[in-house]
């Protein structure tokens, strides 16, 4: 691609300000410092005009979303809610929570009805497809409450790999967070997206999951977001997702 000037385009600093990156004055400082690239080339001049519909802009290596029609949301999906945009039987579903959005949103991956936590919603098809594709190995973090006191060597066993009926699974990391009253709270990080993968994995090693919450997808974290609440992702979070899938 070329960073050639588009006479009918929009000034780069105005585009950055409109995207919420910084004020126009601060955006000019970013450009002057060589921290902004357009289509892979660093731009330092203030007069550069670009086409926001086609230009690929990065600030400090993170891609900036310029199209105003793209939406990126984080939902804390409550337990008992379906990860669907509609349900013919009238059961509570994710689509109920975004019914007032005019954009055609879809959920990125799924959480089963009994699993709570972070679910991304967007109308950015390319990003959504890549986040769901196993080849990009985007990390997903879960907190699981399991029956029993987990042994010290369980993490090593899970990192080495466990054979399931549809193939082996390996966790990226495993940590015992808490243990009491015959139950353990563990944190599991993996790249897998297979159906019920965490529950099936822990069943296989003898520690059935009683409660499961997804707390992060890549660098996007649930934090203290309450169940049923939706928030827009900030530009740093969107940039991190783009970076994770090579966009």
C-alpha positions in Angstrom: 0.0 0.0 0.0 1.0 3.6 -0.4 0.8 6.5 2.0 0.3 8.9 -0.8 -1.7 12.0 0.0 -5.4 11.9 -0.8 -6.4 15.5 -1.7 -10.1 14.7 -0.9 -9.2 12.8 2.3 -9.2 13.9 5.9 -6.2 15.3 7.7 -4.5 12.5 9.7 -4.6 14.4 13.0 -8.3 15.0 12.6 -8.8 11.3 11.9 -6.9 10.3 15.0 -8.9 12.8 17.2 -12.2 11.5 15.8 -11.1 7.9 16.5 -10.6 8.9 20.2 -6.9 8.4 20.2 -6.0 11.9 21.4 -7.0 15.5 21.0 -6.0 17.0 17.7 -3.1 18.9 19.3 -1.9 15.7 21.0 -2.3 13.8 17.7 -0.1 16.3 16.0 2.6 15.6 18.6 2.2 11.9 18.0 2.7 12.4 14.3 5.7 14.7 14.8 7.3 12.1 17.1 7.1 9.4 14.4 4.7 7.3 16.4 2.0 7.1 13.7 2.2 5.0 10.6 -0.2 4.8 7.6 -0.2 1.7 5.4 3.0 0.5 7.0 5.0 3.7 6.6 5.7 6.3 9.3 4.1 9.7 8.6 5.6 12.8 10.2 4.1 15.7 8.1 1.0 17.4 9.4 -0.7 18.0 6.1 -1.1 14.4 5.2 -4.7 13.5 4.2 -6.0 10.0 4.2 -9.1 8.0 3.3 -10.4 6.6 6.6 -12.3 3.9 4.8 -9.2 2.3 3.3 -6.2 3.5 5.3 -4.5 1.2 7.9 -3.3 3.4 10.7 -1.1 2.3 13.7 -0.1 4.4 16.7 2.8 2.9 18.7 2.3 -0.3 16.8 -1.4 -0.7 17.7 -4.0 -0.5 14.9 -6.6 2.2 15.2 -10.1 1.6 14.0 -11.1 4.5 11.8 -14.5 3.3 10.4 -17.3 4.8 12.5 -19.7 2.0 11.7 -17.7 -0.7 13.4 -18.7 -1.6 17.0 -16.7 -3.6 19.6 -18.5 -4.5 22.8 -17.6 -6.6 25.9 -20.4 -8.4 27.7 -20.3 -10.1 31.1 -22.7 -13.0 30.1 -24.8 -14.1 33.1 -25.2 -17.7 34.0 -28.3 -19.2 32.3 -28.2 -16.9 29.2 -27.7 -18.4 25.8 -24.9 -17.3 23.5 -27.2 -16.6 20.6 -28.6 -13.5 19.1 -32.2 -14.9 19.1 -34.0 -17.9 20.5 -37.2 -19.4 19.0 -38.3 -20.7 22.4 -38.1 -17.3 24.0 -35.2 -18.2 26.4 -32.9 -15.3 27.6 -30.2 -14.8 25.1 -27.3 -12.4 24.3 -29.3 -10.7 21.5 -31.8 -9.4 24.1 -29.1 -7.2 25.6 -28.2 -5.5 22.3 -31.7 -5.3 20.8 -31.4 -1.5 20.8 -28.3 -1.5 18.6 -29.0 -0.7 14.9 -25.8 -2.5 13.8 -26.0 -6.2 12.9 -23.8 -7.6 15.7 -22.6 -11.1 16.3 -20.9 -12.8 19.2 -17.3 -13.9 18.8 -17.4 -17.6 19.8 -19.7 -18.9 22.5 -20.1 -19.6 26.2 -22.4 -22.4 27.1 -25.5 -21.5 29.2 -24.0 -22.4 32.5 -20.7 -20.6 31.9 -20.4 -16.9 32.8 -18.1 -14.1 31.8 -16.5 -12.3 28.9 -18.1 -12.5 25.5 -17.2 -10.1 22.7 -19.8 -8.7 20.3 -18.9 -6.9 17.1 -19.9 -6.3 13.5 -16.2 -6.5 12.4 -16.4 -9.8 10.4 -12.7 -10.0 9.6 -11.6 -9.5 13.2 -14.3 -11.8 14.6 -13.4 -14.6 12.2 -9.7 -14.4 13.1 -10.4 -14.4 16.8 -12.4 -17.6 16.5 -9.9 -19.3 14.2 -7.7 -21.8 16.1 -4.6 -21.0 14.0 -4.3 -17.6 15.7 -4.2 -19.1 19.2 -5.7 -16.2 21.0 -5.4 -16.8 24.8 -8.6 -17.2 26.8 -8.5 -17.1 30.6 -11.0 -18.8 32.9 -11.6 -19.1 36.6 -13.0 -22.5 37.5 -14.4 -23.8 40.8 -13.8 -27.5 40.9 -14.6 -30.3 43.3 -11.8 -31.6 45.4 -8.3 -30.4 46.4 -6.2 -30.3 43.3 -2.7 -31.9 43.6 0.5 -29.9 43.0 1.4 -31.8 39.9 -1.9 -31.1 38.1 -0.6 -28.0 36.4 2.3 -29.9 34.9 0.0 -32.7 33.7 -2.3 -30.2 32.0 0.5 -28.3 30.4 1.9 -31.6 29.1 -1.4 -32.4 27.5 -4.5 -34.5 28.1 -6.1 -36.8 25.5 -9.8 -36.1 24.9 -12.2 -38.0 22.5 -11.7 -35.3 19.8 -7.9 -35.0 20.3 -5.4 -33.7 22.8 -5.6 -30.4 24.7 -2.8 -28.5 26.5 -3.3 -25.5 28.7 -0.9 -22.6 28.4 -0.9 -22.0 32.2 -2.6 -23.3 35.3 -2.7 -21.7 38.8 -4.3 -22.7 42.0 -6.0 -19.5 43.3 -7.7 -20.7 46.4 -8.8 -23.9 48.2 -11.4 -24.5 50.9 -14.2 -26.8 52.0 -13.3 -29.5 49.6 -13.3 -27.2 46.6 -10.6 -25.5 44.6 -10.5 -22.3 42.6 -8.1 -22.5 39.7 -7.1 -20.2 36.8 -6.7 -21.8 33.4 -5.3 -20.1 30.3 -5.6 -21.9 26.9 -5.7 -21.2 23.2 -8.5 -23.8 22.6 -12.0 -22.9 21.5 -13.6 -26.4 21.3 -17.0 -26.8 22.8 -17.1 -27.3 26.6 -13.3 -27.6 26.5 -12.6 -26.5 30.1 -15.3 -28.7 31.5 -14.3 -31.7 29.5 -10.7 -31.2 30.4 -11.3 -31.0 34.1 -13.7 -33.9 34.0 -11.1 -36.0 32.4 -8.5 -35.4 35.1 -11.1 -36.0 37.9 -12.0 -32.5 39.0 -15.5 -31.6 37.7 -16.2 -27.9 37.2 -19.0 -26.5 39.5 -18.7 -22.9 38.3 -16.9 -21.4 35.3 -16.2 -17.8 34.4 -14.2 -16.5 31.4 -12.2 -13.5 32.7 -10.1 -12.5 29.6 -9.8 -12.9 25.8 -6.3 -11.8 24.9 -5.6 -8.5 26.6 -9.3 -7.7 27.0 -10.3 -8.3 30.7 -13.6 -8.7 32.4 -12.4 -6.8 35.5 -15.2 -5.7 37.8 -17.8 -5.6 35.1 -21.1 -6.8 36.5 -23.1 -9.7 35.0 -25.4 -8.5 32.2 -23.5 -5.3 31.7 -22.1 -4.3 28.3 -19.3 -1.8 27.7 -17.5 -0.6 24.5 -13.9 -1.6 24.1 -11.4 1.3 24.2 -9.1 1.8 21.2 -6.2 0.2 23.1 -8.2 -3.0 23.6 -9.3 -3.1 20.0 -5.7 -2.5 18.9 -4.6 -5.4 21.1 -7.1 -7.8 19.5 -6.0 -6.7 16.0 -2.4 -7.3 17.0 -3.2 -10.7 18.4 -4.5 -11.9 15.1 -2.0 -10.2 12.9 -4.1 -7.3 11.5 
